[in-house]
Amino acid sequence: MDENRSTYEFQSEAKQVLDLMIHSVYSNPDIFLRELVSNASDALDKLRLESLSDEKLADAAKDGRITVSVDKERKTVTVSDNGIGMTKDELVSYLGTIARSGTKEFIASLREAGGGDLIGQFGVGFYSSFIAADRVTVKTRRAGSDEAWLWDSAGGGSFTIEPSDRDGWGSDVILRIKDREPEDDASAGRDYLSVWTLREI
């Protein structure tokens, strides 16, 4: 085992949310891509905001971009941005806790409604990735920092964080797309490794 890799458990309520997301039927399974692009946009906004008080970030903040790419051989979809990025502590805080306020309410509402339309209302958009993916990896480097980190989870109740490398500031969210049979869930039949499907979404 890599001595530089740390393993963390999701909070107990977070495990319930993950389970509901992975196994429930959603009215709009495509929501995951919209949520990831929205998060990337927020990261660009945060970098622009910080650049107002930190001149070292000014140039980077001028060229904000979001890229969605597909690797059919590896069965991955990657959403990349050159926004604010995250430190190790921020990874633990932001990606280790689902809906820090209102988690119980979210679980109750999701069970009652059975729909993905609630995801955006409770700040859990990142975790909608597990609707389409069986493993999610985040490679990130905080603006102004030389350190990069790798967050990884198969959605089974735990995640790992270890040192990594990234050429520039920002984040890459890498989804390993599930293999599906038509009867599996609401997103079956959607080819998320198709550029045209992603463009449509």
Secondary structure, DSSP 4 states (H G I P E B T S, - for coil): --TT-EEEEPPHHHHHHHHHHHHS--S-TTHHHHHHHHHHHHHHHHHHHHHTT-GGGHHHHHT--EEEEEETTTTEEEEEE-S----HHHHHHHHSSS-SSSHHHHHHHHHHH--GGGGGGGT-GGGGHHHHEEEEEEEEE-TT-S-EEEEEE-SSSEEEEEEE--SSSEEEEEEEEPP--TTS-TTTT--TT-HHHHHH-
